[in-house]
Amino acid sequence: MSNTNKVEQAMFTTPTQRDVAKAAGVSSATVSRYLASPDSVRPAAAEQVKKAIEALGYQVDHSAQSLKTGRFFNIGILTPGIGPFYWEVTHAIQSLLNENGYFTSLFITRDIDNQFHSYRDRLPPFLKKRYLDGIIFFPYNTREDDQLLELLEQWGRPFIVMDRAIANPSIYQLTVDNYHAGWHAAEILINKGHRDFLFIWGTPQVPSAYDRYQGFSARLAEAGIPLGSERQIFGDFFAEPTYQAVSKALPSLPPFSAVFASNDSSSLGFIRAAHEVGLECPKDYSIIGFDNNPEYARHIIPSLSTFSQPLRELGLDAARLLLTLINGGEAEHRCMYKPQYIERESVSAKL
């Protein structure tokens, strides 16, 4: 019987792993290996199995798989919230994991009503019940998240830290080089002739905001340019809080001609508040954002100079790394990604 006839015959019943093997012309053991780890099967056979699964509409029985392998085919994603950064990276993670037969469970680690909860006296349910094969964690620079990191080290299953550099070299981590991006932003503006700066914070506890500030202020210090507290505004990564903070601060701000904002939304809030008091960009000041938000960075007037992060690459690599660890493979413990500067109309030379 041809493979086509095998597929047609199996389509009228609920397909099993054995049906997939017959349709693909391989053994059931090959199908099992493919379901556990596609890379463990020869490419030609893997392609046949993949086509058979798609043609039959085969669905993995995760309960049965868990009994056989001790795996739950479920990955936990621990994130402080869902903003543009987290959404893009998480979407890429979920896409690749789903392709490999894994579900994902999303856990929000920031409790709005109780920001400073402690993990010392209560083990989180997702660790206590042990129904996850691995975890991808986006931690803040907080005592609570440090506690959670300690629990994950004791957990005994693979986990990855995202977007925060951890001193412990045994922890797998994927980070963006925010420090050098901040340094580069200052370098660009200094080379344009600017000497009077402002910095707009995101949430200070977020590692990326802190690292961007550190890099930015370090380059200014090299040039002998101070960045005191009177030149720092707290915008919390959102346009409206930045707008409110800038509107309040503008009457007492020292003279400035260049601004570095922790993200693009902060830039929007600043530009609006400055416009309302008669300051126009880039005639009166230059501004650099961060994220290259696809919804508006290129489309606002003036178009926003900003840094683009490889968010999809970051998410896909995180998913691949975790699958490698789950399957007993080895990998580099640290991987760092470089943001790309995109210059647009919001930056000009100091006249």
WOCOR-V231211 format. One record per pair of residues at least 24 apart in sequence whose ideal C-beta (glycine too) atoms are under 10 Angstrom apart, sorted by the first residue. I is the first residue (numbers start at 1). J is the second residue. If there is no record, write none. Layout:
I;J  I;J
This chain:
3;48  3;51  3;52  3;55  4;55  6;52  6;55  6;56  7;51  7;52  7;55  7;56  8;55  10;52  10;55  10;56  10;57  10;58  11;55  11;56  11;57  13;56  14;56  14;57  14;58  14;59  15;52  15;53  15;55  15;56  15;57  15;58  15;59  16;56  16;58  16;61  17;53  17;58  17;60  17;61  17;64  17;65  19;52  19;53  19;56  19;58  20;48  20;49  20;50  20;51  20;52  20;53  20;55  20;56  20;58  21;48  21;49  21;52  22;52  22;56  23;48  23;49  23;51  23;52  23;53  23;55  23;56  23;58  24;48  24;49  24;50  24;51  24;52  24;53  24;55  24;56  25;49  25;52  26;52  31;58  32;65  32;68  32;69  34;101  35;60  35;61  35;65  35;69  35;73  35;100  35;101  36;65  36;68  36;69  36;71  36;73  36;100  36;101  36;326  36;327  37;100  37;323  37;324  37;326  37;327  37;328  37;329  38;99  38;100  38;101  38;323  39;100  39;320  39;323  39;324  39;327  39;329  40;327  50;99  53;101  59;101  60;101  60;102  62;101  62;102  62;103  65;101  66;131  66;133  69;133  70;133  71;101  71;102  71;132  71;133  71;134  71;326  71;327  72;102  72;103  72;105  72;129  72;130  72;131  72;132  72;133  72;134  73;97  73;100  73;101  73;102  73;103  73;132  73;133  73;326  74;102  74;103  74;104  74;105  74;126  74;131  74;132  74;133  74;134  75;100  75;102  75;103  75;104  75;105  75;132  75;133  75;134  75;135  75;136  75;158  75;159  75;160  75;318  75;319  75;322  75;323  75;326  76;104  76;105  76;106  76;107  76;124  76;126  76;127  76;131  76;132  76;133  76;134  76;135  76;136  76;137  76;157  76;159  77;104  77;105  77;106  77;107  77;108  77;132  77;135  77;136  77;137  77;138  77;162  77;315  77;318  78;105  78;106  78;107  78;108  78;109  78;124  78;126  78;135  78;136  78;137  78;138  78;139  78;145  78;148  78;152  78;159  78;161  78;162  79;106  79;107  79;108  79;109  79;110  79;136  79;137  79;138  79;139  79;162  79;163  80;108  80;109  80;110  80;138  80;139  80;140  80;142  80;145  80;203  80;205  80;206  81;108  81;109  81;110  81;112  81;138  81;203  81;237  82;106  82;108  83;202  83;203  83;206  83;237  83;238  83;263  83;265  83;291  84;237  84;263  84;264  84;265  84;291  84;293  84;294  84;295  84;311  85;138  85;163  85;176  85;206  85;208  85;237  85;263  85;290  85;291  85;293  85;309  85;311  85;314  86;138  86;162  86;163  86;311  86;315  87;311  88;291  88;294  88;309  88;310  88;311  88;312  88;314  88;315  89;136  89;138  89;162  89;163  89;174  89;309  89;310  89;311  89;312  89;313  89;314  89;315  89;316  89;318  89;319  90;136  90;138  90;162  90;311  90;315  90;318  91;311  91;312  91;315  92;310  92;311  92;312  92;313  92;314  92;315  92;316  92;317  92;318  92;319  93;136  93;160  93;162  93;312  93;314  93;315  93;316  93;317  93;318  93;319  93;320  93;322  94;315  94;319  95;312  95;315  95;316  95;319  96;315  96;316  96;317  96;318  96;319  96;320  96;322  96;323  97;134  97;136  97;315  97;316  97;318  97;319  97;320  97;322  97;323  98;319  99;319  100;319  100;320  100;323  100;326  102;133  102;134  102;319  102;322  102;323  102;326  103;132  103;133  104;132  104;136  104;319  105;131  105;132  105;135  107;132  107;135  107;137  109;137  109;138  109;139  109;140  109;142  109;144  109;145  109;148  110;140  110;142  110;144  110;145  110;203  110;205  111;144  115;140  115;142  115;144  115;205  116;142  116;143  116;144  117;144  117;147  118;143  118;144  118;147  119;143  119;144  119;145  119;146  119;147  119;148  119;149  119;150  119;151  120;144  120;147  120;150  120;151  123;151  123;154  123;155  124;148  124;151  124;152  126;155  127;151  127;152  127;154  127;155  127;156  127;157  130;155  130;156  130;157  132;157  132;158  132;159  133;157  133;158  133;322  133;323  133;325  133;326  134;158  134;159  134;160  134;319  134;321  134;322  134;323  134;325  134;326  135;159  135;160  135;161  135;322  136;160  136;161  136;162  136;172  136;174  136;315  136;318  136;319  136;321  136;322  137;161  137;162  137;163  137;164  137;171  137;173  138;162  138;163  138;164  138;206  138;207  139;163  139;164  139;166  139;173  139;205  139;206  139;207  140;164  140;203  140;204  140;205  140;206  140;207  140;210  141;203  141;204  141;205  141;206  141;207  141;209  141;210  141;211  142;205  142;206  144;205  145;205  145;207  157;325  157;326  158;321  158;322  158;323  158;324  158;325  158;326  158;327  158;328  159;322  159;325  160;317  160;318  160;319  160;321  160;322  160;325  160;331  160;333  160;335  161;207  161;318  161;334  162;207  162;314  162;315  162;318  163;206  163;207  163;208  163;211  163;309  163;314  163;337  164;206  164;207  164;208  164;210  164;211  165;207  165;211  165;334  165;336  166;207  166;333  166;334  168;333  169;333  169;334  170;333  171;333  171;334  172;318  172;321  172;322  172;324  172;325  172;331  172;332  172;333  172;334  172;335  173;318  173;321  173;332  173;333  173;334  173;335  173;336  174;313  174;314  174;315  174;317  174;318  174;321  174;332  174;334  174;335  174;336  174;337  175;207  175;208  175;211  175;314  175;334  175;335  175;336  175;337  176;207  176;208  176;211  176;212  176;290  176;307  176;309  176;310  176;311  176;314  176;336  176;337  176;338  176;339  177;211  177;215  177;309  177;336  177;337  177;338  177;339  178;206  178;207  178;208  178;209  178;210  178;211  178;212  178;213  178;214  178;215  178;216  178;262  178;290  178;307  178;309  178;336  178;337  178;339  179;208  179;210  179;211  179;212  179;213  179;214  179;215  179;216  179;218  179;336  180;211  180;212  180;215  180;218  180;219  180;336  180;338  180;339  181;208  181;211  181;212  181;215  181;216  181;260  181;288  181;290  181;307  181;309  181;338  181;339  181;340  181;341  182;208  182;209  182;210  182;211  182;212  182;213  182;214  182;215  182;216  182;217  182;218  182;219  182;220  182;260  182;262  182;288  182;290  182;307  182;339  183;211  183;212  183;214  183;215  183;216  183;217  183;218  183;219  183;220  183;222  184;215  184;216  184;219  184;288  184;307  184;338  184;339  184;340  184;341  185;212  185;215  185;216  185;219  185;258  185;259  185;260  185;261  185;288  185;289  185;290  185;305  185;306  185;307  185;339  185;341  185;347  186;215  186;216  186;217  186;218  186;219  186;220  186;221  186;222  186;223  186;225  186;227  186;258  186;260  186;288  187;215  187;216  187;219  187;220  187;222  187;223  187;341  188;219  188;258  188;260  188;286  188;288  188;305  188;341  188;343  188;347  189;216  189;219  189;220  189;225  189;257  189;258  189;259  189;260  189;286  189;287  189;288  189;305  189;347  189;349  189;350  190;219  190;220  190;222  190;223  190;225  190;258  190;350  191;349  192;257  192;258  192;282  192;286  192;347  192;348  192;349  192;350  193;257  193;258  193;286  193;348  193;349  193;350  193;351  194;225  194;256  194;257  194;258  194;259  194;285  194;286  194;347  194;348  194;349  194;350  195;220  195;223  195;224  195;225  195;255  195;256  195;257  195;258  195;350  196;225  196;231  196;253  196;254  196;255  196;256  196;257  196;258  196;259  196;285  196;350  197;225  197;226  197;227  197;231  197;232  197;254  197;256  197;257  197;258  197;259  197;260  197;285  197;286  198;227  198;230  198;231  198;232  198;233  198;246  198;249  198;253  198;254  198;256  198;257  198;258  198;259  198;260  198;261  198;270  198;285  198;287  199;227  199;231  199;232  199;233  199;234  199;259  199;260  199;261  199;262  199;266  200;232  200;233  200;234  200;235  200;236  200;237  200;242  200;245  200;246  200;259  200;260  200;261  200;262  200;263  200;265  200;266  200;267  200;269  200;270  200;287  200;289  200;290  201;232  201;233  201;234  201;235  201;236  201;237  201;242  201;245  201;261  201;262  201;266  202;234  202;235  202;236  202;237  202;238  202;242  202;261  202;262  202;263  202;265  202;266  202;290  203;234  203;235  203;236  203;237  203;238  203;241  203;262  204;232  204;234  204;236  204;262  206;236  206;237  206;262  206;263  208;237  208;262  208;263  208;290  208;291  208;309  208;339  209;234  209;235  209;236  209;237  209;262  209;263  209;266  209;290  210;262  212;260  212;261  212;262  212;263  212;290  212;307  212;339  213;260  213;262  215;260  216;260  216;262  216;288  217;260  220;260  227;260  228;254  230;254  231;256  231;259  233;259  233;261  233;262  233;266  233;269  233;270  233;273  234;262  234;266  235;261  235;262  235;263  235;265  235;266  235;267  235;268  235;269  235;270  236;262  236;265  236;266  236;269  237;261  237;262  237;263  237;264  237;265  237;266  237;290  237;291  238;263  238;265  238;266  238;268  238;269  239;263  239;264  239;265  239;266  239;267  239;268  239;269  239;270  239;271  239;272  239;273  239;296  240;265  240;268  240;269  240;272  241;265  241;266  241;269  242;266  242;267  242;268  242;269  242;270  242;271  242;272  242;273  243;268  243;269  243;270  243;271  243;272  243;273  243;274  243;276  244;269  244;273  245;269  245;270  245;273  246;270  246;271  246;272  246;273  246;274  246;276  246;277  247;272  247;273  247;274  247;276  247;277  248;273  249;273  250;274  250;276  250;277  250;279  251;277  255;285  256;284  256;285  256;286  257;282  257;284  257;285  257;286  257;348  257;350  257;351  258;282  258;285  258;286  258;287  258;288  258;347  258;348  258;350  259;285  259;286  259;287  259;288  259;289  259;346  260;286  260;287  260;288  260;289  260;290  261;287  261;288  261;289  261;290  261;291  261;304  261;306  262;289  262;290  262;291  263;289  263;290  263;291  263;293  263;306  263;307  264;288  264;289  264;290  264;291  264;292  264;293  264;294  264;295  264;296  264;297  264;300  264;304  264;306  264;307  265;289  265;290  265;291  265;293  265;296  266;290  266;291  267;291  267;293  267;296  267;297  267;300  267;304  267;305  267;306  267;346  268;293  268;296  268;297  268;300  268;304  271;300  271;301  271;302  271;304  271;346  281;345  281;346  281;347  281;348  282;344  282;345  282;346  282;347  282;348  282;349  282;350  283;348  283;351  284;351  285;346  285;347  285;348  285;350  286;345  286;346  286;347  286;348  286;349  286;350  287;346  287;347  288;341  288;342  288;343  288;344  288;346  288;347  289;342  289;344  289;346  290;339  290;341  291;339  292;339  292;340  292;341  292;342  292;344  297;342  297;344  297;346  298;342  298;344  298;345  300;344  300;345  300;346  301;345  301;346  302;344  302;345  302;346  302;347  302;348  303;342  303;343  303;344  303;345  303;346  304;342  304;343  304;344  304;345  304;346  304;347  305;341  305;342  305;343  305;344  305;345  305;346  305;347  305;348  306;339  306;340  306;341  306;342  306;343  306;344  306;346  306;347  307;338  307;339  307;340  307;341  307;342  308;339  308;340  308;341  308;342  309;337  309;338  309;339  309;340  310;337  310;338  310;339  310;340  311;337  313;337
